[in-house]
Amino acid sequence: MNKYNLIDNENIINQTCLFHEKPIVLNRGLAMIFGAADTALLFQQLHYWISLNKEYAQANKSKNNIETYHEGRFWCFQTYEEWNKEFSWISYNSVRRKMKKLEDLGVVISGNFNKLNLDRTKWYTIDYKKLLELQNQNIKKMI
């Protein structure tokens, strides 16, 4: 008899809410910098989308029309409704407040690079130098 009798939990596991897809990761350091886990999650996801746009642009260098590169930075664009859909447990108004807080801190820069003037979709990028400053300030406070 096998010393370790394994219970076949695969069927049960597949019915749970455990990760079966690419997870949104919470960086505890970001949560400490921003003072809230949800704000850190939004910020981390913003970085993910910007990185994805950069990877796409690098993979398609032959195209001169990289739509997510403006003013020397890569950007992502999403409406508050789209952010709210992605983070369904965060209310629409809370998403707006958290994104505004990130802008006020200077770590998120917003713009409008839409082709149609009527399109109010906000574009976002990250000021990584400002993030490093906030990170270093937070470390000094902890010492």
PABAFI-474024 format. One record per residue: residue number from 1; chain; x, y, z of N, C-alpha, C, O in turn. Coordinates in steps of 0.05 Angstrom, whole numbers. Atoms other than C-alpha are relative to their C-alpha. Layout:
REM residues N
(site NUM; 'A'; (X; Y; Z); (X; Y; Z); (X; Y; Z); (X; Y; Z)),
...
END
This chain:
REM residues 143
(site 1; 'A'; (17; -24; 0); (0; 0; 0); (18; 25; 0); (38; 26; 14)),
(site 2; 'A'; (-15; -25; 2); (24; 69; -18); (-2; 16; 27); (-24; 19; 38)),
(site 3; 'A'; (0; -15; -25); (44; 110; 43); (-17; 25; -1); (-30; 33; 18)),
(site 4; 'A'; (15; -25; 3); (12; 172; 15); (-24; -6; -19); (-21; -8; -43)),
(site 5; 'A'; (24; 4; 16); (-59; 160; -8); (-11; 28; -8); (-21; 43; 9)),
(site 6; 'A'; (8; -26; 9); (-76; 220; -51); (-30; -1; -7); (-40; -19; -19)),
(site 7; 'A'; (28; -3; 6); (-148; 242; -55); (-2; 15; -26); (11; 36; -30)),
(site 8; 'A'; (4; -13; 25); (-170; 260; -125); (-18; 24; 3); (-43; 22; 2)),
(site 9; 'A'; (15; -24; -4); (-191; 332; -115); (-3; 16; -25); (-15; 38; -25)),
(site 10; 'A'; (0; -15; 24); (-184; 353; -187); (-27; 10; -8); (-30; 34; -16)),
(site 11; 'A'; (27; -8; 7); (-259; 355; -200); (-9; 23; 19); (-22; 42; 10)),
(site 12; 'A'; (8; -21; -19); (-271; 396; -137); (16; 25; -4); (5; 47; -4)),
(site 13; 'A'; (-18; -23; 4); (-211; 442; -150); (-10; 16; -24); (-10; 41; -23)),
(site 14; 'A'; (8; -13; 25); (-237; 458; -220); (-26; 16; 4); (-33; 33; -12)),
(site 15; 'A'; (25; -14; -6); (-303; 482; -189); (4; 24; 19); (-14; 39; 24)),
(site 16; 'A'; (-5; -21; -18); (-270; 530; -141); (9; 26; -14); (12; 26; -39)),
(site 17; 'A'; (-8; -26; 11); (-250; 603; -151); (31; 3; 0); (41; 26; -3)),
(site 18; 'A'; (-30; -1; 1); (-175; 586; -148); (8; 6; -29); (-7; 3; -48)),
(site 19; 'A'; (-10; -9; 26); (-133; 611; -206); (-2; -22; -21); (10; -43; -18)),
(site 20; 'A'; (0; 17; 24); (-150; 578; -272); (7; 18; -24); (6; 9; -47)),
(site 21; 'A'; (-7; -20; 21); (-128; 640; -311); (23; 16; 11); (31; 13; 34)),
(site 22; 'A'; (-22; -17; -8); (-73; 691; -308); (-10; 18; 23); (-28; 34; 18)),
(site 23; 'A'; (10; -15; -23); (-81; 723; -239); (9; 29; 0); (30; 36; -13)),
(site 24; 'A'; (-8; -28; -6); (-78; 797; -220); (16; -2; 26); (5; -11; 46)),
(site 25; 'A'; (-18; 4; -23); (-20; 799; -171); (1; 26; 17); (2; 48; 6)),
(site 26; 'A'; (-2; -22; -19); (-18; 843; -109); (29; 2; 10); (39; -17; 21)),
(site 27; 'A'; (-27; -6; -10); (50; 873; -94); (-4; 14; 27); (-14; 37; 28)),
(site 28; 'A'; (3; -12; -27); (52; 886; -19); (14; 27; 2); (5; 45; 16)),
(site 29; 'A'; (-15; -25; -1); (104; 941; -29); (-17; 23; -12); (-17; 45; -2)),
(site 30; 'A'; (18; -20; 12); (56; 978; -76); (-23; 7; 18); (-31; 31; 21)),
(site 31; 'A'; (23; -5; -19); (-1; 970; -26); (9; 18; 22); (-6; 35; 32)),
(site 32; 'A'; (-10; -17; -21); (43; 1002; 27); (5; 28; -10); (-1; 48; 4)),
(site 33; 'A'; (-5; -26; 12); (63; 1059; -19); (-26; 16; -3); (-28; 39; 4)),
(site 34; 'A'; (25; -13; 6); (-9; 1074; -39); (-20; -1; 22); (-40; 13; 22)),
(site 35; 'A'; (17; 1; -23); (-41; 1056; 27); (-26; -16; -4); (-43; -16; 13)),
(site 36; 'A'; (24; 16; 5); (-93; 1010; -5); (6; -22; -20); (20; -17; -40)),
(site 37; 'A'; (-5; 23; 17); (-92; 941; -37); (-13; 5; -28); (0; -2; -48)),
(site 38; 'A'; (14; -4; 25); (-143; 960; -91); (15; 20; -18); (16; 16; -42)),
(site 39; 'A'; (-15; -19; 16); (-102; 1020; -113); (25; -13; -11); (32; -8; -34)),
(site 40; 'A'; (-24; 14; 10); (-40; 977; -118); (-7; -20; -22); (8; -22; -41)),
(site 41; 'A'; (9; 18; 21); (-79; 926; -159); (-5; 15; -27); (3; 6; -48)),
(site 42; 'A'; (5; -16; 23); (-103; 980; -207); (26; 9; -13); (30; 7; -38)),
(site 43; 'A'; (-26; -9; 9); (-32; 1007; -213); (15; -23; -14); (26; -19; -35)),
(site 44; 'A'; (-14; 23; 11); (-2; 938; -225); (-12; -8; -27); (2; -15; -45)),
(site 45; 'A'; (13; 7; 26); (-54; 924; -279); (6; 20; -21); (9; 13; -45)),
(site 46; 'A'; (-7; -21; 19); (-39; 990; -312); (28; -6; -11); (32; -4; -35)),
(site 47; 'A'; (-27; 7; 8); (34; 970; -314); (-1; -24; -19); (14; -24; -40)),
(site 48; 'A'; (3; 24; 17); (14; 903; -344); (-9; 8; -28); (3; -1; -48)),
(site 49; 'A'; (11; -8; 27); (-26; 936; -401); (21; 16; -15); (24; 13; -39)),
(site 50; 'A'; (-21; -16; 13); (30; 986; -416); (22; -19; -10); (32; -16; -33)),
(site 51; 'A'; (-21; 19; 8); (81; 929; -417); (-9; -17; -24); (7; -23; -42)),
(site 52; 'A'; (11; 15; 22); (36; 889; -463); (1; 16; -26); (8; 5; -47)),
(site 53; 'A'; (-1; -18; 23); (31; 948; -511); (28; 3; -10); (33; 4; -34)),
(site 54; 'A'; (-28; -3; 7); (106; 956; -510); (10; -26; -14); (23; -25; -35)),
(site 55; 'A'; (-8; 26; 12); (117; 881; -525); (-12; -2; -28); (2; -11; -46)),
(site 56; 'A'; (13; 1; 26); (67; 885; -582); (14; 18; -20); (19; 10; -43)),
(site 57; 'A'; (-14; -19; 17); (102; 946; -611); (27; -11; -8); (35; -9; -32)),
(site 58; 'A'; (-26; 11; 6); (170; 912; -607); (-1; -24; -18); (16; -28; -35)),
(site 59; 'A'; (3; 24; 17); (144; 849; -640); (-9; 9; -28); (-6; -7; -47)),
(site 60; 'A'; (10; -9; 26); (115; 891; -697); (15; 25; -9); (3; 45; -17)),
(site 61; 'A'; (-16; -24; 6); (173; 939; -710); (-3; 10; -28); (1; 33; -34)),
(site 62; 'A'; (3; -9; 28); (160; 940; -784); (-23; 20; -4); (-23; 34; -24)),
(site 63; 'A'; (23; -19; 2); (96; 979; -771); (9; 27; 10); (19; 29; 32)),
(site 64; 'A'; (-7; -27; -9); (108; 1053; -768); (-22; 13; 16); (-19; 34; 27)),
(site 65; 'A'; (23; -11; -13); (40; 1063; -738); (-5; -13; 27); (-24; -28; 30)),
(site 66; 'A'; (4; 11; -27); (48; 1044; -665); (-19; 20; 15); (-10; 42; 22)),
(site 67; 'A'; (21; -18; -10); (-16; 1074; -636); (3; 5; 30); (-8; 25; 40)),
(site 68; 'A'; (-1; -4; -29); (3; 1067; -562); (26; 14; 9); (32; 14; 32)),
(site 69; 'A'; (-25; -14; -6); (69; 1106; -566); (-3; 29; -6); (-7; 37; -29)),
(site 70; 'A'; (3; -29; 3); (63; 1180; -554); (19; 14; 20); (23; 5; 42)),
(site 71; 'A'; (-16; -16; -18); (109; 1233; -524); (23; -15; 13); (29; -10; 36)),
(site 72; 'A'; (-23; 16; -10); (166; 1183; -515); (-7; -21; 20); (11; -31; 34)),
(site 73; 'A'; (9; 20; -20); (124; 1135; -473); (-20; -19; -13); (-33; -12; -33)),
(site 74; 'A'; (22; 17; 8); (80; 1075; -482); (-24; 5; 19); (-20; 11; 42)),
(site 75; 'A'; (25; -6; -14); (8; 1084; -460); (-20; -23; -2); (-16; -41; -19)),
(site 76; 'A'; (24; 17; 4); (-55; 1044; -449); (-24; 17; 3); (-23; 39; 15)),
(site 77; 'A'; (24; -16; -1); (-125; 1069; -456); (-23; -18; 9); (-27; -40; -1)),
(site 78; 'A'; (23; 14; -11); (-187; 1048; -418); (-19; 20; 12); (-11; 40; 23)),
(site 79; 'A'; (20; -17; -13); (-252; 1080; -397); (-3; -9; 29); (6; -31; 37)),
(site 80; 'A'; (6; 8; -28); (-273; 1080; -324); (-18; -25; 0); (-15; -42; 18)),
(site 81; 'A'; (18; 24; 1); (-327; 1030; -344); (16; -25; -5); (10; -46; 7)),
(site 82; 'A'; (-17; 23; 6); (-273; 983; -372); (16; -8; 25); (19; -31; 31)),
(site 83; 'A'; (-15; 5; -25); (-231; 990; -308); (-19; -13; 20); (-12; -33; 33)),
(site 84; 'A'; (20; 10; -19); (-294; 977; -267); (-8; -29; -7); (-12; -45; 11)),
(site 85; 'A'; (6; 27; 8); (-310; 915; -308); (23; -19; 7); (19; -42; 15)),
(site 86; 'A'; (-23; 16; -6); (-239; 889; -299); (3; -5; 30); (11; -26; 39)),
(site 87; 'A'; (-1; 2; -29); (-243; 902; -224); (-29; 3; 11); (-36; 23; 23)),
(site 88; 'A'; (29; -1; -5); (-316; 886; -213); (-7; 4; 30); (-29; 13; 36)),
(site 89; 'A'; (6; -4; -28); (-311; 887; -137); (6; 28; 10); (-1; 35; 32)),
(site 90; 'A'; (-5; -28; -7); (-288; 960; -138); (-22; 16; -15); (-26; 13; -39)),
(site 91; 'A'; (21; -16; 12); (-345; 1009; -150); (11; 19; -21); (35; 26; -20)),
(site 92; 'A'; (-8; -19; 21); (-343; 1055; -211); (12; 25; 12); (33; 34; 4)),
(site 93; 'A'; (-10; -25; -12); (-335; 1117; -167); (26; -4; 15); (43; 13; 15)),
(site 94; 'A'; (-25; 6; -14); (-280; 1084; -126); (23; -3; -20); (45; 5; -15)),
(site 95; 'A'; (-20; 3; 21); (-243; 1066; -190); (9; 28; -9); (33; 34; -11)),
(site 96; 'A'; (-6; -28; 8); (-247; 1140; -211); (17; 14; 22); (37; 27; 15)),
(site 97; 'A'; (-15; -13; -22); (-222; 1163; -142); (28; -11; 1); (47; 4; 5)),
(site 98; 'A'; (-27; 13; -3); (-164; 1113; -141); (18; 9; -24); (41; 14; -20)),
(site 99; 'A'; (-16; -9; 22); (-141; 1132; -211); (7; 30; 3); (29; 38; -4)),
(site 100; 'A'; (-5; -28; -6); (-147; 1206; -192); (22; 2; 21); (40; 19; 18)),
(site 101; 'A'; (-21; 0; -21); (-105; 1192; -130); (28; -6; -12); (47; 7; -5)),
(site 102; 'A'; (-25; 7; 13); (-51; 1159; -173); (10; 23; -17); (34; 28; -19)),
(site 103; 'A'; (-8; -23; 16); (-51; 1219; -219); (10; 22; 18); (30; 35; 12)),
(site 104; 'A'; (-8; -21; -19); (-47; 1267; -160); (27; -6; 13); (43; 13; 18)),
(site 105; 'A'; (-26; 8; -10); (12; 1228; -133); (23; 4; -20); (46; 5; -14)),
(site 106; 'A'; (-19; -4; 21); (46; 1238; -200); (11; -26; -12); (28; -24; -30)),
(site 107; 'A'; (-10; 25; 11); (58; 1164; -214); (-15; -8; -25); (-5; -24; -41)),
(site 108; 'A'; (15; 5; 24); (4; 1162; -267); (-4; 26; -14); (-11; 46; -3)),
(site 109; 'A'; (4; -23; 18); (1; 1210; -325); (-23; -7; -19); (-23; -29; -30)),
(site 110; 'A'; (22; 5; 18); (-63; 1216; -365); (2; 19; -24); (13; 40; -22)),
(site 111; 'A'; (1; -16; 24); (-74; 1242; -435); (-23; -8; -17); (-39; -26; -10)),
(site 112; 'A'; (21; 7; 19); (-120; 1240; -494); (13; 0; -28); (20; 21; -39)),
(site 113; 'A'; (-12; 3; 26); (-92; 1213; -559); (-21; -13; -19); (-13; -26; -39)),
(site 114; 'A'; (21; 12; 16); (-159; 1192; -588); (-2; 15; -27); (3; 38; -30)),
(site 115; 'A'; (2; -12; 27); (-171; 1203; -662); (-24; 17; -3); (-24; 36; -19)),
(site 116; 'A'; (25; -16; 1); (-241; 1230; -651); (-1; 18; 24); (3; 9; 47)),
(site 117; 'A'; (2; -19; -22); (-250; 1292; -609); (-22; -7; 20); (-20; -1; 43)),
(site 118; 'A'; (22; 8; -17); (-315; 1264; -582); (7; -23; 19); (-6; -27; 40)),
(site 119; 'A'; (-8; 23; -17); (-279; 1203; -553); (14; 10; 25); (35; 23; 23)),
(site 120; 'A'; (-11; -9; -25); (-265; 1217; -480); (16; -21; 15); (22; -18; 39)),
(site 121; 'A'; (-16; 21; -13); (-227; 1153; -466); (27; 11; 9); (41; 24; -6)),
(site 122; 'A'; (-26; -10; -11); (-168; 1169; -421); (22; -20; -7); (18; -44; -7)),
(site 123; 'A'; (-24; 15; 4); (-99; 1145; -437); (17; 3; 25); (18; 24; 37)),
(site 124; 'A'; (-17; 0; -24); (-51; 1127; -381); (28; -11; -5); (31; -29; -21)),
(site 125; 'A'; (-27; 11; -1); (22; 1117; -372); (11; 4; 29); (-1; 18; 45)),
(site 126; 'A'; (-11; -1; -27); (67; 1111; -311); (26; 16; -1); (43; 13; -19)),
(site 127; 'A'; (-26; -14; -5); (122; 1158; -287); (16; -18; 19); (13; -16; 43)),
(site 128; 'A'; (-15; 19; -16); (170; 1104; -264); (20; 13; 18); (27; 2; 39)),
(site 129; 'A'; (-18; -15; -17); (219; 1155; -236); (-15; 9; 26); (-4; 7; 48)),
(site 130; 'A'; (16; -8; -23); (164; 1182; -191); (-7; -23; 18); (-7; -21; 43)),
(site 131; 'A'; (5; 24; -16); (146; 1112; -169); (24; -8; 16); (22; -15; 40)),
(site 132; 'A'; (-25; 6; -15); (219; 1100; -150); (4; 19; 23); (12; 11; 45)),
(site 133; 'A'; (-1; -19; -22); (218; 1164; -109); (-18; -7; 23); (-10; -7; 46)),
(site 134; 'A'; (20; 8; -21); (155; 1143; -72); (9; -25; 14); (6; -28; 39)),
(site 135; 'A'; (-9; 25; -12); (184; 1074; -61); (23; 6; 20); (23; -5; 42)),
(site 136; 'A'; (-22; -6; -18); (248; 1103; -32); (-8; 15; 24); (2; 11; 46)),
(site 137; 'A'; (11; -15; -23); (209; 1151; 13); (-13; -19; 19); (-10; -16; 43)),
(site 138; 'A'; (14; 19; -16); (168; 1093; 38); (20; -18; 16); (15; -25; 39)),
(site 139; 'A'; (-21; 16; -14); (231; 1052; 54); (13; 16; 22); (18; 5; 44)),
(site 140; 'A'; (-12; -16; -21); (261; 1110; 93); (-18; 3; 24); (-9; 4; 47)),
(site 141; 'A'; (19; -2; -22); (197; 1116; 134); (1; -26; 17); (-3; -25; 42)),
(site 142; 'A'; (0; 26; -14); (203; 1042; 152); (25; -4; 17); (25; -20; 36)),
(site 143; 'A'; (-26; 4; -14); (275; 1048; 176); (1; 14; 27); (21; 13; 41)),
END
